[in-house]
């Protein structure tokens, strides 16, 4: 199929920053969210790539493994906020999204690690990355 493992990292960053906006909207409008889907790290485009084409092409890179772990942690934290929203614990959910809290930190971490991986894979051919990893 000619899948080269190419991925839109900028879109992935935006999508993960969007969760906070979506959650704040859900809190403000008293909406429910799909907590089961939010909690899973393989439903969003990044997660599908991390578990698929990205894994097969870049899975040996330590920075890939690090992103995989931080992405899973982000979705775990997002799932906790989603549960609060669904249980109508809106003040608690709002507080959980504040800077310095686990959800916010996990979001910052995943965005930072997406950027690190993006810079590595877009700036280097796969063979050069693989060679540098073998040394």
C-alpha positions as CSV (number, residue, x, y, z in Angstrom):
1,X,0.0,0.0,0.0
2,X,3.0,2.3,0.0
3,X,2.5,3.3,3.6
4,X,5.7,5.2,4.6
5,X,4.6,5.9,8.1
6,X,4.1,9.5,7.3
7,X,2.0,11.2,9.9
8,X,0.6,14.7,10.5
9,X,2.2,15.5,13.9
10,X,0.9,19.1,13.9
11,X,-2.7,17.8,13.6
12,X,-2.0,15.3,16.5
13,X,-0.7,18.2,18.7
14,X,-3.9,20.2,18.0
15,X,-6.1,17.2,18.6
16,X,-4.6,16.7,22.0
17,X,-4.8,20.3,23.0
18,X,-8.4,20.3,21.8
19,X,-9.4,17.8,24.6
20,X,-9.2,20.5,27.2
21,X,-11.4,22.8,25.2
22,X,-13.9,20.1,24.6
23,X,-14.0,19.2,28.3
24,X,-14.4,22.8,29.3
25,X,-17.3,23.1,26.8
26,X,-18.8,19.9,28.3
27,X,-18.5,21.3,31.8
28,X,-20.0,24.7,30.8
29,X,-22.9,23.1,28.9
30,X,-23.5,20.1,31.3
31,X,-22.8,17.6,28.5
32,X,-21.7,14.0,28.7
33,X,-18.6,12.7,27.0
34,X,-17.6,9.2,25.8
35,X,-15.3,8.3,28.8
36,X,-14.6,4.8,27.5
37,X,-13.3,6.1,24.2
38,X,-11.4,9.0,25.8
39,X,-9.6,6.6,28.2
40,X,-8.3,4.5,25.3
41,X,-5.0,5.4,23.8
42,X,-5.7,3.7,20.4
43,X,-8.9,5.5,19.3
44,X,-7.5,8.9,18.2
45,X,-5.4,9.3,15.0
46,X,-2.1,9.5,17.0
47,X,-3.0,6.4,19.0
48,X,-3.8,4.5,15.8
49,X,-0.5,5.6,14.3
50,X,1.5,4.8,17.4
51,X,0.0,1.3,17.5
52,X,0.3,0.8,13.7
53,X,2.4,2.4,11.1
54,X,4.4,4.4,13.6
55,X,5.2,1.3,15.7
56,X,6.4,-0.7,12.7
57,X,8.6,2.1,11.4
58,X,9.9,4.0,14.5
59,X,9.1,1.6,17.4
60,X,12.8,0.9,18.1
61,X,13.4,4.6,19.0
62,X,13.5,5.4,22.7
63,X,11.7,8.6,22.0
64,X,8.9,6.6,20.3
65,X,8.5,4.4,23.4
66,X,8.5,7.5,25.6
67,X,5.7,9.1,23.5
68,X,3.7,5.8,23.5
69,X,3.9,5.8,27.3
70,X,3.1,9.6,27.8
71,X,0.2,9.3,25.3
72,X,-1.3,6.4,27.3
73,X,-0.9,8.4,30.5
74,X,-2.6,11.4,28.9
75,X,-5.6,9.3,27.9
76,X,-5.8,7.8,31.4
77,X,-5.9,11.4,32.9
78,X,-8.4,12.5,30.3
79,X,-10.6,9.5,31.2
80,X,-10.6,10.6,34.8
81,X,-11.8,14.1,33.8
82,X,-14.4,12.6,31.5
83,X,-15.7,10.4,34.4
84,X,-16.1,13.5,36.6
85,X,-18.0,15.3,33.8
86,X,-20.3,12.3,33.3
87,X,-20.9,12.1,37.0
88,X,-21.8,15.8,36.9
89,X,-18.9,16.7,39.2
90,X,-18.4,19.8,37.1
91,X,-16.5,21.9,39.7
92,X,-14.1,19.0,40.3
93,X,-13.6,18.4,36.6
94,X,-12.9,22.1,36.1
95,X,-10.4,22.0,38.9
96,X,-8.8,18.9,37.4
97,X,-8.0,20.8,34.2
98,X,-6.2,23.6,35.9
99,X,-2.5,24.2,35.1
100,X,-0.2,22.1,37.3
101,X,-2.8,19.3,37.7
102,X,-2.2,15.8,36.4
103,X,-4.4,16.2,33.2
104,X,-2.7,19.5,32.3
105,X,0.8,18.1,32.9
106,X,0.1,15.0,31.0
107,X,-1.2,17.1,28.1
108,X,2.0,19.2,28.1
109,X,4.1,16.1,28.3
110,X,2.5,14.4,25.3
111,X,2.7,17.6,23.2
112,X,6.4,18.0,24.0
113,X,7.1,14.4,23.1
114,X,5.1,14.6,19.9
115,X,7.3,17.5,18.9
116,X,10.5,15.6,19.8
117,X,9.5,12.6,17.7
118,X,8.3,14.8,14.8
119,X,11.6,16.6,14.7
120,X,13.5,13.4,14.7
121,X,11.5,11.5,12.0
122,X,10.9,14.5,9.7
123,X,14.5,15.7,9.9
124,X,16.1,12.3,9.2
125,X,15.7,9.4,6.9
126,X,14.6,6.2,8.6
127,X,17.9,4.5,7.7
128,X,19.9,7.2,9.3
129,X,17.8,7.1,12.5
130,X,18.1,3.3,12.6
131,X,21.9,3.5,12.1
132,X,22.2,6.1,14.9
133,X,20.2,3.7,17.2
134,X,22.5,0.8,16.5
135,X,25.6,2.6,17.7
